[in-house]
Amino acid sequence: MLLVLTTLLLCSPVSSQADPPAVTEKGVSAYPFDFSQVTLNTGRWQDNQARTISYLHYVDVQRMLYVFRQNHKLSTNGATANAGWDDPTFPFRSHFQGHLMSAWAQCYGQLGDATCKSQATTMTAALVQCQANNAAAGFATGYLSGFPESDFTALEGGTLTNGNVPWYVIHKTMAGLLDVWVHIGDSNAQKALLALASWVDTRTAKLSYSQMQNVLNTEFGGMPEVLSDLYFQTGDSKWLTTAARFNMASVLTPLANNQDQLNGLHANTQIPKWIGALREYKATGNTTYLNIARNAWTITTSAHAYAMGGISEAEHFHAANAISGYLDADTMEHCDSYNMLKLTRELFAVDQSTTAYFDYYERTLMNHVIGSQDPQSSHGATTYFSSLNPGSLRGLGPAWGGGTWSTDYSSFWCCHGTSLEVNTAHGDSIYYYDSDDIYVNLFHSSTVNWSAKNVKITQTTNYPISASSTLQVTGSGSWAMKIRIPAWTSGASILVNGQAVSSSSITPGKYTTISRTWSSGDKVTVCLPMSFKTIAANDKQSVAAVAYGPVILTGSYSSSFTSMPSLSLGTLQRTSTSALQFSGTSGSQTVQLIAFFEAQHVYSNTYWTTSGSVPSTTSGICSAS
């Protein structure tokens, strides 16, 4: 069969969502598959998903409604109040419920899970009741939150001092309601969301531009994003007008000019602004918004990211390329990576010319995000920070509240919430498509139902333990498969039914296109040879992390220590073919190295004072039959 390169063709997205959007995005040339069209098969992602869903089934909706009902002057129906960031006295209580609604909706969208649907619709029905009692509670029509509306008055007047971030919470509630509406088709979610959005519009329309810019000095989450998404969902342009009020000029203008002025800024406050800008580009076609998002992504991933892809120390950006001086306990907040993954996939939808976006996505998802969940926790407990100080033990909560791993009812951190979301959405980025192409972005056991072509593709792999993945086609027709060849590999190969694809069409950092007339049973085997490499701190080349293919390795120790150890790079070797186990020499001792994402219950070290050069050995080479 002839194997050729093909050009990109454009198409409109195909959706099996319960309530698909009314408006098509501008500037998009590749689309994610709907949740319902991708199934995870055996692997760590599925394991993380299962633990997360166990918690989504377990959590008591009545407890989660406590602060809403109390604030809206309704009976709490004997429910027990939560602790942590949902305590009835905590300033931004009720933020977590938005994450829950999104996760329940995604759980139902992907798996058709009846319990997740019931949990979500029970919540939304009660939230409509809360809004219906607003007059008695002294709130304006449509308001919905776990804290009084007077906090917004104080915010607008510059007198809010209780630590609340009111618009941040409203964003979470709106995003959760939107997801329940879109993925479940729930009319109560639609009703509550439109009423709340109208309240947002009315409230912000009263403020002058300068007043609104002052309000935006307090974290406001993804308000531009969710309002833009509401425009896509309804086709009503007034939501774009409202979204634009949340564009913070002091942050977005430098990025539009490709200037890195991130030093000192709270990291997770910024990334949603960039996502919002990109959503506004897709709504308006205004390329300034696109430039903001692209520049922000490039600046962050090149000058502010650790080897695992995570960013921030003490939740903040520091000077460009300042890495080695910030290897502390409170590094890599989970929410940062959650939002960077969102930004990355949104950017890929408009530019598939290189693998840079999904190379970063893979690195961050595999190493940081997957590794932030405790596999020994049946409910998928999450760490807020992933520590990088020498001798660190994973499991560290936020400065406000402390703790180690998240708990069922006494944490409710933002990172616990984003963990619920990301671990119910692993199917959203493995594959993308356009009119005649399917993109294989990530290598994980999964099945995609490409309904537009009447084709199913089943991917079977234990990657990254092994370096290969097999994709088997069920169905027939003429179309192209575009396979990511990561920039980190060398000597990659692809076999189609045992026959090698010409090496001239396989380039690291590009997608290889296989265009042919397919038949049921056709098999594509992708081989991505892995070897050791160092990822040096930008500001100190002698301090580096070690990677094996896409996997960041960490030293495994039985006790804690505080000084950065040395590592002789030439002694690195893989010690198992069935697990990610390695060894090397540190000083006079042999140290065991494991995957960063598997280092939940050991004392670890990830950045080393290095000497020598890594071995040149490579594994994962395929041969034609």
N, C-alpha and C positions, 0 to 999 in steps of 0.2 A: 504494500500500500504506500502511495506517495506521501511523504511527509514534507510539508511546506510551511512557510511563514505567511501569516495572513494579517490584514489590517483590521483595526478596531471598527466595529459597526455600532451604531447607537440604537437604543430602544427605550421604551417606557417600562417602569417597574411593574411586575406582576405581583399582586398581593392576595393572600388568602386570610388577611386580617379580618376580624369580626366586623370592624368598621374602618375600611381603608380611607386614605386621605383624599381630599377633594382637589388638591392642587399638585401638579408635578413639579419637582425640583428643577431649577435651572442649573446648567453647567455640569451636570452629572453624566458620566459615561459608563459607569459600572454600578451595579446594585447588589445589596445584600439579599440573600434569600430570606423569606419570611421564617419566623421561628418554627412554624409547623412543618416546614419542608426539610429541616435538618435534624437528624437524630444522632446523639452521641452514642458510641459503642464503648466497649470496655477500655478503661484507661483512667488516669488520674483526674482528668476533667470530669468524667462521669462520677467518680468517687466524691469529688468536691461538691458536685451538683446534688448528689444523693444526701449528703450530710446537711446541706443547706435546706433542701426540701423537707427533711425531717424536722428542722426547726420551724419552717413555715407552716407545717401541719400542727406543730405543738403549741405555738404561741397563742395565748388567749386573746381573742379580739376584744372581749369586754374590758380587759385590762388596758389594752391599747386605746380604747375609747375614753378612758377615765378623764384625762386632762381636757379633751374636747368637750365632753358633757359637763364637767365641772365649770369650765370657762363660759359655756353657753347656757348656764343656769338650768341644766337638766339633771335628773337623778343619775347617779353613777351606777345604779342598779346593784349595789352591793359588791361591786368589783374591787379588787385590791389595787391600790396605787402602785405604780412602778417606782424604781429607784434610779440612780444615775442620771443620765441626760434626759430622762422622761419623768423625773420626780416632779410633783405638782408645784414645787417652788423653783425648779431649775429654769433659768431665763429663756432658753430656746427649746423648751419642751414642745412636743408634737412634731418635731422634724422627722423623727424616725419612722413615723407611720407612713410617710410618703415613700420611703425606701421599701417598706413592707408591701405597699400596694403595687409598686412596680414589680417587685419580685414575685408576688402572687400572680400578677397578670402574665409575666414571662413564663412562669411555671405552667400556667394553663395554656398559653399560646404554643409552647413547645411540646408539652406532654398531654394536653387535654385533661389535666389533673383536676378532678371534681372537688377535692378538698381545698385546693388553692383558689378555685373559683368561688366556692362558698365563703371562704375567709374574706376574700376581697369584696364580694357583694354584700356581705353582712356589714362590713366597715362602711361602704359607701352609702348604704341605706340609712345608717345611723348618722352619718355626716350631713345628709340632707335634712334630717330632723334637727340637727344642731343649727343649721342655717335658718330653718323655719322659726326658731325661737330667738332670733337676733333682736327683735324689737324688745322683748322682755328682758334680754340681757344688756340692752343699751348699745347694741352694735348696729352699724349700717348694714343695709341689705347686701347679702352675698358674703360678708366676712366669715372666715372660717379659720380657727386657730385654737391652740391650747393656752394662749395668753391674751390679755385684753387688748382691744384696739387702741387704747391710749398709749401703748408703746410706740405706735407709729406717729402719734402726735408728738411724743417726746423726741423721737428720732428726727422728725422734720424741724423741730425747734432747737435741736442741738443740745437737748437736756437728758438724753437717754444714757444712763450710767449703770444700769443693772447687768450689763454683759450680754444683753439680748442682741440677736442679729435677725430682726423680724422678716426682712425680705428673703433671707436665706431659707427660713422655715416655710414661707409661702411658696417659694419655688418647689420645695420638696413635695408639699401637698399637691400643688398643681400637676407636677410631673407624674405623681402616683395616680391621680385621678385620670389623667390623660391616658396612661398605659392601661388602666382598667377599662376605659371606654374603648380604646383601639383594639386591644387583644381579647377582651371578653365581650364587648358590645353592650356594656351595662349602661342603662339609661340613667340610673342614679348618679353614676360617675360623670356622665355628660352634663347632667343638670347641675350638680355641685360645682363642676369645673367652670362652666359658662357663667354661673352666678359669681363665683370668686373672681374670675377674670374681669368681669364687668366692674366689680368693686375695685380691682387694681387699676383699671382704666380711669374710673371716676376719681380715685384718690390721687393718682399721679398727674392727671390732667390739670389739677388745681395749682400745681407747683410751677414756678418759673424755671427756666433752664438752669440758672445758677443754683436755685434751691435744690433742684433734683441732683445736680452734680455734687452738692454737699451731702445729700442723703447717700449717694453712692460711695462715700468714704467708709461706710459700714458695710461689711460683707453682705452680698445680695444673691449669692448662688448663681443659678443659671436662669435668671428671669428673662434675659433676651432670648435664650434658647427655647424655653417652654412657650413663650408667647409667639415666637416664630413658628414653632410646631403647631400651635393652635391655629395659626393662619393656614398652614398646609392642610390641617384637618378639616377646617370649615370653609376656606376660601374667602373669609371676611378680612379685608385689608386693614381694618381698624386695629387688629392685633399686631400688625407690623408697626403701626404708628406707636402703639404702646410699648412694643419691644424696644424701639429706638430710643425711648426715654431712658433706658437702662444702659446705654452705651457710655462708658466712662472715658471721657476724652483724655485725661491725664495718663491713662494706661494704654489706650488704643492708638493714640496719635504717634507716640514713639515707635510702636511696633509697625504701624503703617509705613514708617520711614526706615524700617529695618534697624532700629536702634535698641540695644540691650540696656534697658534701665530697670531691670528686675531686682537688682541688689536691694535687700532689705524688705521686699514685699512678701506678704503672706502667700505662699505658693498656691494653695488650693482655692484662694479667693480669686486668683487671676485666670486659671485655666478655663473655668466656665465662661468667662468673658470672651475668650478666644473661640470657644465652641459656638457661643451665641453669634459672634461675628460671622462665622462660617455658615451658620444656618440662615443668617440674614443675606449673605451672598446668594445662597441657593434660592432664596425667595425673591430677590430683587435683581440679581445679575450685576450688582455693583462690585467691581473687582477690588476696590479698596478693602472691603470686608475680607475677600479671599487673601489679599496680601497680608493683612493682619494675622490671619490664622497660619498661613504658610511661614511667615517670618517668625512668629512665636514658637511654632513647632521646631523649626531649624535651630533657633537660638537655644531653646531649652534642651533639645536632645544632644546638641554638640558641645554646649558650654556649661550645662548645669546637671547633667545626669550621671549617676553612678553606673558601675558596670552592669548592674541588674536592670537598668532602665529607670529605676525609681529616682525621685528627686526630693530635694529639700532636707534641711537639718533644722531641728527645732521648728518645723513647719514653714520655714522661710527660705527664700532664695538668698544666696550670697553673691559675692563678686564673680564675674564670669571666670570659669575654669578653676575656681577654688574648690578642690575636692579633698586633697590630702589632709588639710587642716580641719576637716569637718567629718571625720570618721568616728562618730559618736553613737551613743545609745539611741538618741531620738532622731534617727535618719529614716528617710523613705516612708513618709506617711502613706498609708494605703490609698486614701482618697485621691492623692495626687496621681497615682498610676491609673486608677479607675478612670479619671477624667482625661488623662493623656491618651489612654486607649480609645476613648470616644472621639477625641480630636483626630487621632491617627486614622481611624476607619472612615471618618467623614472626609478627610483629605484624600484618601485613596480613591474615594468615589469620583473625584474630579481629576485624578492624575494617576495613571497606571504605568507610567513610562519607566519606572525603576522599581526595585524591590525595597527601597529604603523605608517606606512606611511599614510594610509588614515584617521587615527585618527587625525594626524597633518593636513592633507589636509583639512578635514572637518572643523577643528577649525579655520584655517587661512582663508579659502575661506568664510565661513559663517560669521565670526566676523569681520575680517579686510577688505577683498577684496570687498565683497558685500556691506559692510558699507561705503566704500570709494566713492560710487556714491551718488549724491544728488537725491533722488526720486522726488523732486519738480522741477527738471530741465528736460525739454522735450528732451534735447540733452544729458542727462546723464553726467552733469558736475562732475568733479572728484577733490578730494583733493589730494595734494601731500603728506602731512603728516596727520596722525591721532593722534591728540594730546592727551597726557596722564597727563598733568599737572592738578592739582585740579581746577575746575571751567572752564574748557576749552570749547571752542565753535568750533565745527568741521568746516573745510574749511581753509586750510593754504597752501599757495604756497611755492615754493622753496626759498632759500636764494638769489639765482640769479633770480631776477624778481619779487618775492613777490606775493601778491594777496591772494585771498581766494580760491574760486572754479575756475576750468578751464573755459575758455571762448571759443567762437567759433573760433575767429581769432587772439587773442592776447596773448595766452598762449603757446600752443604746447610743453608743458613740456614732459619729458620722461614718467611721471606717467599718463598723459593724454593718451599717446600712448599705454602704456601697459593696461590701462583700456579698451580701444577699443578692444584690442586683447582678454583679459580674458572674457569680456562680450559678445563676439561672439563665445566662445569656451566652454560654460558650459556643453555641451553634451559630451565632450571628455573623461570624467573620471568617470561618474556615473556607467558605466558598463565596464568590461573587459571580455575577453574570452580566452579559449584555445580550444583544439580539442573537448572536451566533457564537458566542464564546462563553466558556465557564472558567473562572479563575480558581486555581487551587492555591490558596494563600498560606494555609497552615497544615501541618502534618499531624493528624490525630485520627484515631479510629472513629469513623462516622459514616453516615449515609445521607446523601442529599437527593431529594426528589425534584428533579428539574422538570416540573409539570409542563412547561411551555414546549418542551421537546419530547415529552413522554419518555424520559430517560431517568434512570437512577444510577448513581455512582456510589459504590461502597469502597471506602478507604480502610485498609487494614494495615496496622503498623503498631510497633511498640516503641517508636521514636519518642524520645531521643536515646533510649537504651541502644537501639540499633539505628543505623543510618539510612534505612530504606523504608519506602512505603509503597504499597500496591493499591492501585485504583482499578476496580473492575466495573465495567459498563453493563447495564441491563437496559436493553432497548437499542434502537438503531437510528441512523440518520447522519446527515452531513453537518458537522459543526466543529469547533476548535476547542481544545483544552489548553489553557495557559497555566503553566506550572512555575511557581516561584523558585528560582535558583538563588539562594541567599548569597549575599556578598561575602559571608565568612567561609564558604566552602571553596574547594579547588578540585578539579578533576571530576565534577559531577557527571552523571550519565543517566540516560533514560532509555528504557526498553519498552517497545510496544509489541506485545505477543512474542517476547524473546528476541526481537530484532532491535539493534541499537539505532537510536536517533543520531543523526550526524552531529559530531561534537562541535561543528562550526556554528550550530544553532543554539548551543548551550553555553551561556555566559553568566558567570556569577554577577549578581546585582541586576539581572534582567529576568523577565518572564519568557520561558521557552514555549512557543506555540506549536501544538500538534494539530494540524488540520487534516481531516480525513473523513471518509464515510465509515461510520462505526457500525459494528454488529454486536449483538448480545454476546457476552463472554469475553470481549476484548479486555486485555489487561495492560495497564501501564505501570511499570516499576520505576520509581524514582530513587536514585542513589546519591546521597549527599555526603561524600567523605568528610570525616571529622578528624581534627587534630588539635593539639594544644596551641593556645596562643595567649598572650598577655593583653590585658586592657589596662594600660597605665593611667594613673591619675593625671589629668590634664596639666596640673601644675608641678608634678614631680615624677619624672619618668622612672625613678628607681622604686617607686611605690606602685604596686599593680595588683589587680585581681587576675585570676587564671580562668580561662574558659576552655571547654572541650566542645567544639562545635558551638551550638547555641547555649550550652549549659554552663553557667557560672559555678565554679567549684569553691567549696569552703572547707577549711580544716576542721576535723571533728576531734574534740578533746573531752576528757572526763572531768575536768575541773577548770575553774576560771583563772584568768590572768589579765594583766593590764598593758603589757608592752607588746608592740607589734613584732611578731616573729619574722625571721628570715626564711627564705625558700630558695633552694638551689634548683633552678628551672630545669637543668639538664637531667635531674634525677626523677622527673615526673614519669609515671607510667600508669597504665590502666591495669587493674588487678582482677577484673571480672568482666566476662563477656555478656553476662545475664543481668548485671546491675551497674549502676553508675558509681563504681567504686574505684578509687585511685590512691596512689601514694606518692610521697616525695620526701626529700630530706630537708629538715629544718634544724639548723645547727648540727648537732651530732645525733639527732634523733629522727626516726622515720615517723612521719605524720600521715594519718589517713585522711583522704579528701573525699567528700561526697557532694552531691548536687545541692546547691543553695536551697532549692525548693523542698529538699528533704531534711533540712537541718532544724527541725522544730524543737527537739529535746536533747540537744547536745550543746556544749560550749563550743563556740565556733570562731574562726578567723577567716576573713575574706580578702582583705588587702594585706600584702606582704612587702617586706623589704627584699627585693629580688636580686639575684645574681645569675650570671650565665645566660644560656639560651634554651628555649624549649626544644624537646626532641622533634625530629622531622617526620616521625612515624605517623601514618594515616590509616584509618579504618573506614570501612563502608564502601569499598569499590565493587561495582557490579560488573559482571562479564556477560557478554551475549551468549545465548544458547546455540 
